[in-house]
Amino acid sequence: MSITVKDFSKALKIEPAALLDRMKAAGLSHTKDSDEVTPQDKQKLLLFLKEKKTSVVSTSDSGVTIKSKGAVTPKKTIEQKSYTDNIEAKRKAAAETLKEHQQKREDQIKEAIKQRQDQEKEAKLKTAQAKKVFVTNRNKPNVDIGTQLSNAAREYSRKEKRFESDGAHQFSKPVEFIKKDIEIPETIFVGELAKLMSLKGGEVVKSLMSLGVMATINDSIDQETAILVTEEIGHNPIPLSTESVEEQIIGNINYTDEPVSRHPVVTVMGHVDHGKTSLLDYIRKAKVADGEAGGITQHIGAYQVKAKDSTITFIDTPGHAAFSAMRARGANTTDIVILVVAANDSVMPQTEEAINHAKAAGVSIVVAVNKIDLADADIDKVKGDLASKDLVPEDWGGSTQVIPVSAHTGEGVDHLLDALILEAEMLELKAHVRGPAQGVCIESELDKFRGAVATLLVQNGTLAHGDIVVCGTTFGKVKNISDAESQKLKTAGPSEAIEVLGLNSVPNAGDLFQVVQSEKEAKEIIEYREIRLKNKKVLKHKDEAIGNLFDSMGSAQKKSLHIVLKTDVAGTSEAISAALREVGNDEAYIKVVSAGVGGISESDVNLALATESIILGFNVRADNAAKKLIEENDMVLNYHSIIYELIDDAKQRLSGLLDPVIKEEIVGNAKVLEVFNSPKFGQVAGCQVVEGSVSRSKPVRVLRDNVVIHQGELDSLRRFKDDVSEVKAGTECGIGIKNYKDIKPGDVIEVFDRKEEQQKL
């Protein structure tokens, strides 16, 4: 069934122009409202929307959205009401609304069942009436009994036939399709959707398969998929959106004060070893780079620096390729990016990646050309490479501030700070101060003595001791606030990066945090988020399982290396897991069974034992119980403190699982000059070795006109009358080939060798 773009947009409850934009992004050629939409078009659009949903980081779980300049605003338009005004009433109202929608769906299902029962009752009634006619006619006076029976039988037969031909009493699909309004929640089981449409579950499953979705009646599908299949069947889907507990609580946050100026949040980005941490180190007069393993930043660090009359919050991000996700997160929480480029290396791969992250986040870029004190520094080359990336320096007529600096001598650092302050003034950065704090978790770790430790960046409001904080799926009362220098603070305002204790577990780096009024509200939000997260995981797991099924069809079984990973902080765990999943080829891959934060425990070892995994620890150690279990089962446990060494270790172990590659090497060639028959050795070829050497112990091939006509082994190798083991180039010899008597002058005898080599990734 095909419809127009206009009809399709009505079914999806969006404007035709918006639908055309999505279809264009999905690679479809539709440009007008009247263009026809085929089932294949719908399937392609559905696949595009599903890919888009998994690649874009959703902010709906938090109820707030981070603006490009770091400000946080409520997801909905905030009404001018008190934060505590009628919260309980709103929750009850939302619950009642949800209950009404559920009751309506149940009523629709009951109505469909009732219609079928009525049809069955009417059929039974017709049968009873026909039988009654037979009995009545049989008892009538003045009528011959035989005639009565005959007439009654004919009447009964006639009514039965009429009943069978009466379409109103048959349990077949109605000739005329009845279009219904079907309310679709965020997730719905296929069986429930079928009942709402008064269809068998198999029909809905078939429609889903036609759209490229593999699901059974017991599986749940998301709202977009349900809308498409409902519209495909012919009903009118109505997206059902209920106000969540999260939206009720967080959506009613109201800042009554006027926004005031705040200091900028600056992220330092660039290629590995271009001097990002060294530059920041010089600025804040402390040695950070010396404390990083291998001289590479392993975590995101947040520091505040005083510059003249201003304060600047710096976020240092790693430059190694494995930390792409961390760099992206850094760009999304910042106002200005310092792009550090070494004057002797110019623009490198991670430099380009950092530029892309900054542009995607819509933040300003100030370039610091570092290492200008080196002899091979070439600032003009750097400026030219930057211009090719749409970062045209100001002195070249562009708008990008490019500041030459030296992290070693300090040259140009003051000029760089002035450039940052100027950029911040032009951006006119503002935030609310009075009210509950909102912001983002930059980093987190599980400390052995202090428990869950989270590095938070406040973006609106003020965080204070005793506040109840919700961050992702964790919550807790703030017990301690400290800055980058471990100085305890009573409060923290906008643009301040602080370390917080008191959360019940370790949040994920990148999670948004929000202060709520009570633990009850916090638990309600966490419960709602966990349910949504569980539903998403179920759908994702189902999609991945189906994808793996199709990937494995028609191909050999892949070999896999299972890894249980434990790291010191959450951001590193995320980065290493992503890097490990990219290792492999068509024959082998790495599966990260578990990735967590904290020391290696006995439960981690048991998991590795059950899944036949190796254990990798990054800046963590195993406890005594775990060590004992590892030794008893002779398991693999490796510790690392440098990211690329851990990845190389995993690559080598995965390479060891691959089958060796057999390679052939041509050792020598001999040209046949004459052929002799020997009573002792049979047919012998008189040859001259023209290249390499001929060895008696190696296999040979016979080539005629550069085509292989035989492969075997030597029977004899003689030099004059002596048996020899090897004859080198430029020497004549006699060669006998085992079980072969068709050799002719002009043939070439090729000697080769086979070697096994271990595959490398």
ZAMARGU-4260 file (C-alpha; in steps of 0.2 Angstrom, whole numbers, plus 5000, padded with zeros to 4 digits):
<rodrens>
0) 5000/5000/5000 | 5007/5017/4995 | 5002/5034/5000 | 5008/5052/4998 | 5020/5061/5008
5) 5006/5073/5015 | 4996/5058/5021 | 5011/5050/5028 | 5015/5066/5038 | 4997/5066/5045
10) 5000/5048/5051 | 5016/5053/5060 | 5009/5069/5067 | 5023/5080/5060 | 5023/5094/5047
15) 5026/5088/5028 | 5041/5099/5027 | 5049/5091/5042 | 5045/5074/5035 | 5053/5078/5019
20) 5069/5084/5028 | 5070/5068/5037 | 5067/5058/5021 | 5081/5068/5012 | 5093/5064/5026
25) 5088/5046/5025 | 5094/5046/5006 | 5076/5047/4999 | 5072/5057/4983 | 5055/5064/4989
30) 5054/5083/4987 | 5035/5087/4986 | 5020/5083/4997 | 5012/5074/4983 | 5026/5062/4980
35) 5022/5043/4983 | 5029/5034/4998 | 5031/5015/4995 | 5033/5002/5009 | 5052/5001/5004
40) 5053/5020/5007 | 5045/5018/5024 | 5057/5004/5028 | 5073/5014/5023 | 5066/5029/5034
45) 5063/5017/5049 | 5081/5011/5048 | 5088/5028/5046 | 5078/5034/5062 | 5084/5019/5072
50) 5102/5023/5067 | 5100/5041/5071 | 5092/5037/5088 | 5108/5026/5094 | 5121/5039/5088
55) 5114/5054/5095 | 5116/5057/5114 | 5099/5060/5121 | 5096/5073/5134 | 5078/5067/5138
60) 5083/5056/5152 | 5089/5071/5162 | 5075/5083/5158 | 5087/5097/5155 | 5097/5102/5139
65) 5114/5110/5139 | 5116/5125/5127 | 5131/5127/5117 | 5138/5141/5129 | 5136/5130/5144
70) 5120/5137/5151 | 5107/5124/5156 | 5088/5127/5153 | 5073/5117/5157 | 5067/5105/5144
75) 5050/5114/5144 | 5046/5132/5145 | 5047/5136/5164 | 5031/5143/5171 | 5032/5156/5184
80) 5028/5145/5199 | 5036/5141/5215 | 5047/5125/5214 | 5037/5117/5227 | 5020/5122/5221
85) 5008/5108/5219 | 5021/5095/5215 | 5012/5081/5223 | 4996/5086/5214 | 5004/5086/5197
90) 5011/5069/5200 | 4994/5062/5204 | 4986/5071/5189 | 5000/5063/5178 | 4996/5046/5186
95) 4977/5048/5183 | 4980/5053/5165 | 4991/5038/5162 | 4978/5027/5171 | 4964/5034/5159
100) 4975/5030/5144 | 4978/5012/5150 | 4959/5010/5154 | 4955/5016/5136 | 4966/5003/5128
105) 4959/4990/5139 | 4941/4995/5135 | 4946/4994/5116 | 4952/4977/5119 | 4936/4972/5129
110) 4925/4979/5115 | 4934/4969/5102 | 4931/4953/5112 | 4913/4958/5116 | 4909/4959/5097
115) 4916/4942/5094 | 4906/4935/5108 | 4890/4943/5102 | 4893/4935/5085 | 4894/4918/5093
120) 4878/4921/5103 | 4868/4926/5088 | 4874/4911/5078 | 4869/4899/5093 | 4852/4908/5093
125) 4849/4905/5075 | 4852/4887/5077 | 4840/4886/5092 | 4826/4894/5082 | 4828/4882/5068
130) 4827/4867/5079 | 4811/4875/5088 | 4802/4877/5071 | 4805/4858/5068 | 4797/4853/5085
135) 4782/4865/5083 | 4778/4859/5066 | 4779/4841/5072 | 4765/4844/5085 | 4753/4853/5074
140) 4735/4845/5072 | 4727/4839/5055 | 4744/4838/5047 | 4751/4821/5042 | 4765/4817/5053
145) 4776/4812/5038 | 4772/4829/5030 | 4776/4838/5046 | 4793/4830/5047 | 4797/4833/5029
150) 4791/4851/5030 | 4801/4854/5046 | 4816/4846/5039 | 4816/4857/5023 | 4813/4873/5034
155) 4827/4868/5045 | 4839/4865/5030 | 4833/4881/5022 | 4837/4891/5038 | 4854/4882/5040
160) 4859/4886/5023 | 4853/4904/5024 | 4863/4906/5041 | 4879/4899/5032 | 4877/4911/5018
165) 4874/4926/5030 | 4890/4935/5031 | 4885/4944/5047 | 4886/4927/5056 | 4903/4921/5049
170) 4919/4924/5059 | 4929/4930/5044 | 4937/4947/5041 | 4924/4960/5037 | 4924/4966/5019
175) 4925/4984/5023 | 4940/4989/5033 | 4936/5000/5049 | 4950/5012/5053 | 4953/5015/5071
180) 4963/5028/5081 | 4977/5018/5090 | 4986/5026/5105 | 5004/5022/5105 | 5015/5023/5121
185) 5034/5025/5121 | 5036/5006/5121 | 5022/4993/5118 | 5022/4974/5116 | 5018/4967/5099
190) 5004/4957/5106 | 4996/4972/5114 | 4997/4982/5098 | 4988/4968/5089 | 4974/4967/5101
195) 4971/4986/5100 | 4970/4984/5081 | 4959/4968/5083 | 4971/4958/5073 | 4980/4942/5076
200) 4998/4944/5082 | 5005/4935/5067 | 4998/4949/5055 | 5007/4962/5065 | 5023/4952/5065
205) 5022/4950/5046 | 5020/4969/5044 | 5035/4972/5055 | 5045/4960/5045 | 5041/4969/5029
210) 5048/4984/5037 | 5064/4975/5041 | 5060/4973/5060 | 5062/4955/5067 | 5050/4954/5082
215) 5038/4941/5090 | 5022/4945/5099 | 5031/4944/5116 | 5044/4957/5111 | 5042/4976/5114
220) 5045/4989/5100 | 5048/5008/5102 | 5035/5021/5098 | 5042/5026/5080 | 5042/5007/5075
225) 5024/5005/5081 | 5018/5021/5073 | 5025/5015/5056 | 5018/4997/5057 | 5001/5004/5063
230) 5000/5016/5048 | 5006/5002/5036 | 4991/4991/5042 | 4979/5006/5039 | 4975/5013/5056
235) 4978/5030/5063 | 4992/5030/5076 | 4991/5043/5090 | 5008/5045/5099 | 5005/5044/5117
240) 5016/5055/5128 | 5013/5056/5147 | 5022/5068/5158 | 5035/5059/5167 | 5039/5061/5186
245) 5056/5067/5180 | 5048/5081/5170 | 5036/5086/5184 | 5050/5088/5196 | 5064/5095/5186
250) 5053/5104/5174 | 5046/5115/5188 | 5063/5122/5193 | 5061/5141/5192 | 5075/5153/5193
255) 5068/5170/5200 | 5084/5180/5199 | 5091/5189/5184 | 5106/5180/5175 | 5123/5187/5179
260) 5140/5186/5171 | 5150/5171/5174 | 5168/5166/5170 | 5171/5155/5155 | 5174/5136/5154
265) 5189/5132/5143 | 5194/5115/5136 | 5211/5111/5131 | 5212/5100/5115 | 5225/5094/5103
270) 5235/5080/5096 | 5245/5068/5108 | 5261/5075/5115 | 5258/5093/5107 | 5260/5100/5125
275) 5242/5102/5131 | 5245/5097/5149 | 5262/5106/5149 | 5254/5122/5144 | 5240/5121/5157
280) 5254/5116/5169 | 5263/5132/5166 | 5247/5142/5168 | 5243/5135/5185 | 5261/5133/5191
285) 5260/5115/5195 | 5267/5099/5188 | 5253/5088/5181 | 5262/5080/5166 | 5275/5072/5177
290) 5261/5063/5186 | 5254/5055/5171 | 5260/5038/5165 | 5269/5040/5149 | 5267/5058/5149
295) 5249/5056/5142 | 5234/5063/5151 | 5223/5048/5156 | 5208/5057/5163 | 5199/5074/5162
300) 5205/5086/5174 | 5197/5102/5179 | 5206/5117/5186 | 5203/5135/5190 | 5215/5149/5186
305) 5215/5167/5191 | 5220/5179/5176 | 5220/5197/5181 | 5203/5201/5187 | 5195/5186/5179
310) 5194/5167/5183 | 5195/5154/5170 | 5190/5136/5172 | 5201/5124/5162 | 5196/5106/5157
315) 5211/5096/5151 | 5206/5082/5139 | 5217/5067/5133 | 5225/5067/5116 | 5226/5049/5113
320) 5215/5042/5099 | 5206/5030/5112 | 5199/5045/5121 | 5188/5052/5107 | 5172/5051/5117
325) 5180/5060/5132 | 5185/5074/5120 | 5168/5075/5113 | 5161/5077/5131 | 5173/5090/5135
330) 5168/5100/5120 | 5150/5099/5125 | 5153/5106/5142 | 5164/5121/5137 | 5162/5139/5131
335) 5179/5141/5123 | 5191/5128/5116 | 5210/5130/5116 | 5217/5120/5101 | 5235/5116/5105
340) 5245/5113/5089 | 5264/5110/5090 | 5274/5122/5079 | 5285/5108/5073 | 5271/5095/5069
345) 5257/5106/5063 | 5239/5099/5061 | 5238/5080/5065 | 5224/5067/5066 | 5218/5071/5083
350) 5220/5090/5080 | 5207/5088/5066 | 5196/5077/5077 | 5196/5091/5090 | 5192/5104/5077
355) 5177/5093/5072 | 5171/5091/5090 | 5172/5110/5094 | 5163/5114/5078 | 5149/5101/5081
360) 5147/5109/5099 | 5146/5126/5092 | 5160/5133/5103 | 5173/5146/5100 | 5191/5141/5096
365) 5207/5150/5101 | 5223/5142/5094 | 5239/5140/5104 | 5254/5137/5093 | 5265/5128/5105
370) 5284/5124/5105 | 5289/5140/5096 | 5306/5139/5105 | 5311/5123/5095 | 5323/5126/5080
375) 5311/5117/5067 | 5296/5127/5072 | 5286/5134/5057 | 5272/5145/5062 | 5267/5150/5045
380) 5265/5132/5040 | 5253/5129/5055 | 5243/5144/5050 | 5241/5138/5032 | 5236/5121/5038
385) 5223/5129/5050 | 5216/5140/5036 | 5213/5124/5026 | 5202/5118/5040 | 5192/5134/5040
390) 5201/5141/5055 | 5208/5157/5046 | 5220/5167/5058 | 5215/5185/5061 | 5232/5192/5053
395) 5226/5182/5037 | 5210/5191/5037 | 5200/5178/5047 | 5192/5178/5064 | 5202/5164/5073
400) 5214/5170/5086 | 5231/5161/5084 | 5243/5164/5098 | 5261/5158/5097 | 5266/5151/5114
405) 5280/5141/5123 | 5274/5130/5137 | 5293/5127/5141 | 5298/5146/5143 | 5281/5154/5146
410) 5282/5165/5130 | 5265/5171/5124 | 5255/5163/5139 | 5249/5180/5145 | 5244/5185/5128
415) 5234/5168/5127 | 5225/5172/5143 | 5221/5189/5137 | 5214/5181/5121 | 5203/5170/5132
420) 5196/5184/5142 | 5192/5194/5126 | 5183/5179/5118 | 5173/5177/5134 | 5168/5195/5134
425) 5162/5194/5116 | 5151/5179/5121 | 5143/5188/5135 | 5142/5172/5146 | 5128/5172/5159
430) 5120/5161/5172 | 5108/5160/5186 | 5115/5160/5203 | 5101/5158/5215 | 5091/5142/5214
435) 5095/5123/5214 | 5111/5119/5205 | 5112/5110/5188 | 5127/5104/5178 | 5136/5090/5171
440) 5148/5076/5178 | 5165/5078/5171 | 5173/5063/5179 | 5170/5050/5192 | 5179/5036/5202
445) 5177/5024/5216 | 5189/5029/5230 | 5193/5015/5243 | 5192/5026/5258 | 5180/5040/5252
450) 5168/5030/5242 | 5160/5037/5226 | 5169/5053/5220 | 5162/5064/5206 | 5169/5079/5198
455) 5155/5091/5193 | 5154/5107/5183 | 5140/5118/5189 | 5132/5127/5175 | 5117/5135/5184
460) 5112/5139/5202 | 5122/5136/5218 | 5127/5119/5225 | 5128/5118/5244 | 5132/5106/5258
465) 5117/5095/5262 | 5109/5097/5244 | 5101/5081/5237 | 5109/5078/5220 | 5102/5067/5206
470) 5116/5062/5193 | 5110/5050/5180 | 5104/5034/5189 | 5113/5039/5206 | 5109/5051/5220
475) 5114/5056/5237 | 5116/5070/5249 | 5132/5081/5247 | 5144/5078/5261 | 5159/5087/5255
480) 5163/5100/5241 | 5181/5104/5237 | 5191/5112/5222 | 5205/5106/5212 | 5217/5111/5225
485) 5208/5100/5238 | 5202/5116/5247 | 5185/5113/5256 | 5171/5124/5250 | 5154/5128/5257
490) 5145/5132/5241 | 5149/5131/5222 | 5142/5143/5209 | 5141/5143/5190 | 5157/5138/5180
495) 5165/5130/5195 | 5172/5113/5194 | 5172/5104/5210 | 5174/5087/5218 | 5159/5080/5227
500) 5156/5066/5240 | 5140/5058/5245 | 5133/5049/5230 | 5127/5032/5233 | 5136/5025/5218
505) 5148/5031/5204 | 5139/5041/5190 | 5144/5040/5172 | 5155/5053/5165 | 5144/5065/5155
510) 5128/5062/5165 | 5119/5078/5170 | 5116/5082/5188 | 5102/5091/5197 | 5098/5096/5214
515) 5080/5091/5220 | 5071/5095/5236 | 5070/5078/5245 | 5076/5060/5244 | 5058/5054/5239
520) 5059/5065/5223 | 5076/5059/5220 | 5071/5040/5221 | 5056/5043/5210 | 5067/5051/5196
525) 5080/5036/5198 | 5066/5023/5197 | 5059/5031/5181 | 5076/5032/5173 | 5080/5014/5177
530) 5064/5008/5169 | 5067/5018/5153 | 5085/5012/5153 | 5080/4994/5155 | 5068/4996/5141
535) 5081/5003/5130 | 5093/4990/5134 | 5080/4976/5130 | 5077/4984/5112 | 5096/4987/5109
540) 5100/4969/5115 | 5087/4962/5103 | 5093/4973/5088 | 5111/4967/5092 | 5106/4949/5093
545) 5097/4950/5076 | 5112/4959/5068 | 5124/4946/5075 | 5113/4932/5068 | 5113/4940/5050
550) 5132/4944/5051 | 5136/4926/5056 | 5125/4918/5042 | 5135/4911/5028 | 5152/4915/5036
555) 5164/4905/5047 | 5163/4906/5066 | 5173/4921/5072 | 5185/4919/5086 | 5184/4930/5101
560) 5194/4937/5115 | 5184/4940/5131 | 5189/4953/5142 | 5184/4959/5160 | 5191/4977/5162
565) 5193/4987/5178 | 5199/5005/5178 | 5201/5018/5191 | 5189/5031/5184 | 5173/5030/5173
570) 5179/5040/5159 | 5194/5029/5156 | 5183/5014/5157 | 5172/5021/5143 | 5187/5026/5132
575) 5196/5009/5134 | 5180/4999/5131 | 5177/5009/5115 | 5195/5006/5109 | 5195/4988/5112
580) 5179/4985/5103 | 5187/4992/5087 | 5201/4980/5087 | 5199/4965/5076 | 5195/4959/5058
585) 5183/4947/5049 | 5191/4932/5058 | 5192/4938/5076 | 5186/4952/5088 | 5186/4957/5106
590) 5171/4956/5117 | 5171/4967/5133 | 5161/4956/5145 | 5162/4969/5159 | 5169/4986/5161
595) 5169/4994/5179 | 5177/5006/5191 | 5187/5001/5206 | 5198/4987/5212 | 5197/4969/5205
600) 5186/4959/5216 | 5182/4940/5218 | 5166/4943/5209 | 5175/4950/5194 | 5186/4934/5194
605) 5171/4923/5195 | 5163/4932/5180 | 5180/4930/5170 | 5180/4912/5175 | 5162/4909/5169
610) 5165/4918/5153 | 5182/4912/5149 | 5189/4930/5149 | 5206/4938/5153 | 5206/4951/5166
615) 5214/4968/5162 | 5217/4981/5176 | 5221/5000/5172 | 5228/5009/5187 | 5219/4996/5199
620) 5224/4980/5208 | 5216/4964/5213 | 5212/4960/5232 | 5219/4945/5241 | 5203/4934/5238
625) 5204/4938/5219 | 5222/4935/5218 | 5220/4918/5226 | 5206/4913/5214 | 5216/4918/5199
630) 5231/4908/5205 | 5220/4892/5208 | 5212/4893/5191 | 5228/4899/5182 | 5219/4914/5174
635) 5227/4929/5165 | 5228/4945/5174 | 5238/4960/5167 | 5240/4977/5175 | 5243/4993/5165
640) 5245/5011/5167 | 5247/5017/5149 | 5232/5016/5138 | 5241/5011/5121 | 5251/4997/5131
645) 5234/4990/5136 | 5227/4990/5119 | 5243/4983/5111 | 5242/4969/5124 | 5224/4965/5119
650) 5229/4965/5101 | 5244/4953/5103 | 5232/4941/5113 | 5219/4942/5099 | 5232/4939/5086
655) 5237/4923/5095 | 5219/4916/5092 | 5220/4918/5073 | 5226/4903/5062 | 5243/4905/5056
660) 5246/4911/5038 | 5255/4900/5026 | 5267/4909/5015 | 5277/4903/5000 | 5294/4909/4995
665) 5302/4904/4979 | 5320/4898/4983 | 5327/4895/4965 | 5324/4891/4947 | 5332/4879/4935
670) 5330/4878/4916 | 5329/4861/4908 | 5342/4860/4894 | 5342/4841/4889 | 5332/4826/4895
675) 5341/4809/4898 | 5335/4791/4902 | 5345/4783/4916 | 5343/4764/4920 | 5346/4768/4938
680) 5336/4785/4941 | 5324/4784/4926 | 5321/4801/4917 | 5334/4814/4922 | 5334/4833/4917
685) 5350/4841/4913 | 5347/4859/4920 | 5356/4875/4923 | 5352/4884/4939 | 5348/4902/4933
690) 5341/4910/4950 | 5343/4906/4968 | 5347/4888/4972 | 5340/4871/4971 | 5339/4861/4987
695) 5335/4842/4987 | 5324/4844/5003 | 5312/4857/4996 | 5296/4854/4985 | 5297/4859/4967
700) 5285/4864/4953 | 5287/4861/4934 | 5282/4876/4923 | 5279/4875/4904 | 5276/4892/4896
705) 5274/4900/4913 | 5260/4888/4918 | 5262/4875/4932 | 5260/4857/4925 | 5266/4847/4940
710) 5270/4849/4958 | 5280/4836/4968 | 5297/4833/4976 | 5315/4829/4970 | 5320/4811/4967
715) 5338/4815/4964 | 5350/4830/4963 | 5367/4826/4955 | 5382/4837/4951 | 5392/4827/4938
720) 5392/4809/4946 | 5390/4815/4964 | 5374/4816/4974 | 5373/4834/4982 | 5360/4842/4993
725) 5361/4859/4985 | 5366/4868/4969 | 5368/4886/4967 | 5364/4899/4953 | 5376/4898/4938
730) 5379/4879/4940 | 5373/4864/4929 | 5366/4849/4937 | 5355/4834/4935 | 5338/4833/4942
735) 5326/4819/4944 | 5308/4822/4949 | 5299/4808/4959 | 5284/4800/4949 | 5285/4812/4934
740) 5291/4807/4917 | 5284/4821/4905 | 5298/4834/4907 | 5304/4842/4891 | 5318/4854/4886
745) 5313/4872/4889 | 5303/4868/4905 | 5307/4877/4921 | 5309/4868/4938 | 5304/4880/4952
750) 5310/4876/4970 | 5300/4884/4984 | 5297/4884/5002 | 5282/4885/5014 | 5282/4895/5030
755) 5269/4898/5043 | 5268/4916/5050 | 5257/4922/5064 | 5243/4934/5059 | 5244/4952/5066
760) 5230/4964/5068
</rodrens>
